[in-house]
Amino acid sequence: ANDSINDVRYVESIPSDGLVGSIGTNLVEVDYAYELDYNNYTLVSQSRRELDESLVKYVASESFQGMQSSTVGVSPYPEDYLLYNVPCSLQTDAEGCVLVKAKITVYLEEAAPIADATQQTLDLIIMGMDSDMFDSVDDNVVDVRYVNLPLIRENGVFGSTSSNYIEVDYAYEMEYDTAGNLTDIQADLEEAINEKSIPSLMGDPESNVVGVSPSPEDQVLLNVPCSVKDTSNACVVVKGRMTVFLTDDSEVSDEEQRARGTIESGM
């Protein structure tokens, strides 16, 4: 039909759920954070979703432009969450302010470098927020400000510290490929457990958690029996620990139980 067409493939269905473009196996999840000034607290969750949709369309539109673009799709997932107990600097005459920990997934052409796409996407998000592009996504939003992630993650602590804290002990079996380095594998897993726990511990309006840290360091117990499922792999038992920082008036036992339950359900 046209010499410029290389291939035509039937598609069973078009992905939805906010995806703009198409999906692929080469992808990157881009982390960012922002402060949201609002008029009505009860409408914040709805406003966040509206902002997500607007931001994804903006990033996709800007990323798809140009012959050199390697972006094929942009998705609002994984879902953003509100950090209710992390300080937020209200800078307008709005009712209040909340900090949002956000992610979007960018799908790339197979050979495209992930690092370049990550920085380019962050640059677009920063530019959009600095130019007040998302301040009018709905009537509830007054102002949206980009926050540099290191500002809310210092010395390994996500959020803030407090004098009221608990060290949560737990244990798990880790089955791993012997071709990898055990120390590196365990350190990566420790960081992932900490990262995946944050939405449940800090994204719940009823939570009293203000910060989460992967410290103290987990301990690999080499001499404790471990039930390997695949005999080609190795297996170790790990004694894990994380520190959860709480508001001054919160009950330690309640939050300790919540933290253990979050870790167990994640595994």
N, C-alpha and C positions, 0 to 999 in steps of 0.2 A: 504493500500500500504506500509505503514511503521508505526511501533508502536510509533514512536516519533511524528507523526503528530496528533495534537489534533483536528484541525478543518480546513476546506477549504471553503472559501467564494468567490463567484463571485464578481468581481469589474466591475462596469459599465464603468468607465474611470479612467485613471491615471492622478492625478493632475499635472499641468505643472507650468508655470510661475516661474521657478527657484526652486521649491520645491524638496528637496531630502528626500526620505522616504515617510512617510504617515502623514496624518493630524489626529487630535483627539480633544476632548473637554477639555483636561487638557493641557494648554499651558501657556507659559510665553513670553512676549516681552522683550528682553534684550537690554537696551540702552547702547550705547558707543559712543565715538567720536574719530576722528583721524585727523591729519594734513597730507595733500597730497602735496608734491612738484611735479611740473609738468613742461614739456617743452613747451607745447602749450596750452594756456588758452581755445581756442575754442574746444579742444578735452577732456576737463576735465569731462564733463557729461558722455561721452562714457567710459572714463577710470574708473569712479566711478562704472558704471554698470559692467565692467569687474572685478573690484575688489570685488564687491558684490558677483558675481557668484563664484569667486575663494574662497572667505572667507566662503561662505555657504558650499561648497563642502568639504573644509578643516575641518570645525567644525563638519559636519555630519560624515565624515570619522573617526575623532578622538572620537566622542561621541558614535558611534555605536559599538565601540570595547569593548570587555569584556562581560562576562556573567552578570555582575551587572549593565550594562547600562540600564537606564530607558528612553532614548531618542528614539523616533520612527520617527521623522521627523524634518527638519530644512528648514525654508523659508526665503528669503531675504526681505519679507514684514513685516511691513510697509516700504515704500520707504524712502531711505535716502535723505537728502537735504543739500545743500551747504550754509554755513553761510558767505555770501559775505563780510559783514562789520565787522566781528569779527576778531581781530588781529590774525595773523598766523605767527609763527616763522620760517621763511625760513632758513634751515640749510644746504643747498647744493648750488651748482652753477646753479641750475635750474632757469627757467624763473620766476616762482612765486610759491606761496603757498596758499592753501585754507583749511579752517576748515570744516569738514564734520560731521554733527550730524546724527548718524546711529542707526538702529534697526534691529534685526532679531527676528523671531519667532521660538521658540523651542517647538515642540510637544512631550508630555511625556505620559508614561503609566498612567492609571487612578489614581493610588494611589501614584504616585511619588511626592516627595516634591518639590515645585516650587523654594524655596530659594536655595536649593542645586544646582539645574540645572542652575539657574541664575549665581551663583558664578563660577561654573565649566565652563560655556560658556565664561564668561568674562576672566577667566584664560587662556582658549585656544586662545581667540582673542589677548590678550596681548602677550602671548608666540609667536604666529605667527608673529605679527608685530615686536616684539623685535628681532626676528631671521631673519628679512628682507624677509620673505616668499612671501610678496605681492609686493615687489619693482619691479618685472619684469612681472607684469600681462599684460602690453603692453609697447610699446616704449615711450609713453608719461609720464609714471610714473617714477619718479626718487627716491622718498623715501616716505614711509608711516610710521607715528609715532602715537602710541596710546596716547590719551590725557585723563587724568582723568576728568570725568564730573564735579566734584566740582570746578575744575580750571576755568570752563566757566560758572558756576552757583554759585554766591556768594551772600549771604544775600538775597536769593530769586530772584536775578536778573540773567536772562539767557543772556549771552553776556557781555556787558560792559555798564557803565553809561556814561553820558555826561551832559554838562550844557544846552544843547538844548533838551528839553523833553516835552511831553504832558501827561496829565492825561485824559484818555478816559473814559467818562461816558456812561453807557448803563443800560438797565433794562430788566429783564426777569421774567417770571412766572416759578416757580419750583413746580411740583407736586411730592409728595413723599409718601412713605409707612410710616404710623404712628408708625410702630414697630421700626423704626430707630431713631437715635438722630439727630434732625434738625441741630444743630451746626456742627456736624461732617459731615453730608451729604452736607451741603452748602460749608464747607471748602474744601471737596474733589472735588466738582464741580468747585469751583473757580480755584483750581489748574489745573483741567482738561481743563478748558477754556483757561487758560494761555498757557498750554502745546500745545494744538491743534492750537493755533494762531501762534506759532513760525514759522512753515514752510512757511506760507503765508507772514508773516511780515518780516522774515529774510532770506528766501530762494529764494527771487526774485532778479535777477540781477539789476533791476531798483529801488529796495527798498533802502531807506536811513536809515533804522532802524539798530542800533548797539546793542540794548538790550531791553528786555521786563521783566517787573516785575508785579506780581499780586497785589502789593500795590498801593493805599491804600486799606484797608480791605473792602470787600463788606458789605452792610447793608441790613438785613432782615426787611422788612416793614410789620409788623404783622397786622396793622390796615387798610391796603389797600386791596380792594376787589380783589379776584383772581378766575379765571374761571376754576374750577376743571373739568376734563373730566371723571374721574372715581370716583364716590362718596365714594368709600371705602378708597380713599387716602386723604391726606391733601394737601393744596396748599398755597404758599406764593409768594409775589412779592419781588424780590431782586433788590436793586440798586447796580449795579456792577461798578467797576473801575479797570483800570490797567494803569500802567505807561509805556510809550513807549519812549525810548531814541534814539535820532537821531544824524546824522552827523551835524556838526556845520553849514553847509551852506544849509540845507534842509528846505523846506517849511512845516510849522507845519500843515496847513489846509489840504494839500494833504495827509499826513500820517495819520492824524486823521480820515479822511474819509475812507482810506484804512483799518484802524484798526476796525472801526465800521462795515464795510462791511464784514470783515473776521469773526467777532464774529457772526453777523446775519446769514451768510451763514452756519456757523457751527451748529447753532441751528435749 
